[in-house]
Amino acid sequence: MLATDRPTITTSVIFVSTHTALLLYGLSLSYYFGGWQYFLAHPVLLSYLLISMAFGVALLHAMTAQDSAKNRSYLNITITSYIFLAFVFLVLTQAISFAPLPEFHFDTFGEGDPRTYSQPTTALFGLASILFFLQSYQRAFWLQLFWLLAAFFCLYLSMAAGARGEFGATVLVLLLVAIRKPLLTHYSLIVLFLCAIGIYLIQTGLWQEISILERFFYLIETQSFGERDRFIYESVNLLKEQPICLLSGCGLNYFQNHYGNTFGLYPHNSIIELIISYGATIGTGLAFLTLKGIWKAYRSEQGKESFIFYFALYLFILSLKSGSLVSITTLPVMLVFAFVACHKPIKSL
């Protein structure tokens, strides 16, 4: 059962069958309403959907595995080693320098336009910060201090990488961890670290060189959300113009086809795209079960110990600002949380 053990073969079959049925229904509607042309033009999109099924099963197994100190230790060591090697690689390739604070050197866009941020790099070190913050809940004070310092260092690297959404999702998840696991020592150290870092950046004037702060100020000044506000408006307008989409759904990639967009100009919000693609009944139903599963898992022991839970939650949060159903992670994450919602209370991850 999902509550205590790894998924049985039956559970895995049900999950794969549900995922397959959703994909086939979405692809059938896509063929009928015109979104299929994007799969013909970019066959790799179909491979994303196939890989997403494998990702979903793996995430389901990881999310519902019986908790044990041995499993957690193995996971933490593996991910920590990967993060360390990634950081060493960035240093050796001079993709990051220290002058005096860590600073990334990105490639350029076409025609020499300088790149000022990296979403994957922001996400990588954001997830590292979340992992280390979870590990900081140790009995020994020196271990708490060590992992908190590691978490704050990775949080700075995530901020330095410059992607606003990924960094914002990191901060939100860290706040959820701190709320779920209140510890006076942590709160005191966090306030101390933030005050010390803030005073240092302000006194030295280095805060003006942090690109993500410039990008946040730009967003406030211009009220420009990188066209995401336009996508939301157009998505709502589409549902008004095409009520059939609310009734039965219009299939994968219909939004782009309706407005004559390239594939990359999708709604950028997983719930809205879910309703456009699958209709109000399936779309809102799956969205509700997803949120219920998140809340259920957060209130269980998962919300205290499991990095896998917060990893899945992080992916879901990102899907609300830039997610696409035609991807490897978005639909599987929602289905896994929906499965969690439909089973008895989870004792552990």
Secondary structure, DSSP 8 states (H G I E B T S, - for coil): -TTTS---HHHHHHHHHHHHHHHHHHHHHHHHHTTTHHHHH-THHHHHHHHHHHHHHHHHHHHHS---HHHHHHHHHHHHHHHHHHHHHHHHTTSEEESSSEEE---B-GGG-B----HHHHHHHHHHHHHHHHHT--SSHHHHHHHHHHHHHHHHHHHHT--HHHHHHHHHHHHHHHHHS--HHHHHHHHHHHHHHHHHHHHHTGGGG-HHHHHHHHHHHH---TTHHHHHHHHHHHHHH-HHHHHT---TTHHHHHHT--TT-S-S-HHHHHHHHHHHHHHHHHHHHHHHHHHHHHHSTHHHH-HHHHHHHHHHHHHHHH--SSSSSHHHHHHHHHHHHTSS-----
